[in-house]
Amino acid sequence: MFEILKTGGWLMLPIVLCSIIALAISVERLLALRISKIAPPHLLGEVWGWIKNNQLDTNKLRDLKQSSPLGLLLATGIANAKHGRVIMKESLEEAAAVVVYGMERYLNALGTVALVAPMLGLIGAVLGIIDVFSDIQSHGTGDPNALAGGISEALITTAAGLIVAVPATIMHRFFNGRITTLIVMLEQESLKLVDALQGDRKVEIKADVIKELR
């Protein structure tokens, strides 16, 4: 492996760096974008039980805000429930924008790696072929094996760039799809809270709890 990297020339260094960045981002986002971490499945039911039974105190609220992105949205909705449906939904949209920004963290970098890696490989191939033709111009074509070896070496960076770019592109699209799914889930759970608090049955929330949420 070291010989292949050495043969590919100095452009193999940024390509290897791109592969490390892509791997690190992929692992970090796989852990960060788990459904159980972003939108715990039974959280809304638990929170609604607290509200109906007047069990929603400041300690539970603090834990709710810090537990997950869905918990942050639910806490924001509860804080603005007394202002009516419109204000409540607007506050949820503002909080959701922050949540989405957090979920999209590092994805631009991953997309950049997917774009740059094959370009680096292509540059390496072009530079290598230029060297081959320079040798031909200087020494002629007396040794076909040497020419074939030179071209082969020139294409190593192209292959390396594609090897990095293909999985990086796949993971970038995968994470975008995962984020879209999570956004829909968060919207559905948030709207359920809006409908519950702004429906015909009014649920009173303690004033000190709302003050803690602000």
Secondary structure as UniProt FT lines:
FT   HELIX           2..8
FT   TURN            10..11
FT   HELIX           12..32
FT   HELIX           35..38
FT   TURN            41..42
FT   HELIX           43..52
FT   TURN            53..54
FT   HELIX           58..67
FT   HELIX           69..79
FT   HELIX           81..83
FT   HELIX           85..103
FT   TURN            104..106
FT   HELIX           107..139
FT   HELIX           144..197
FT   HELIX           207..213
//
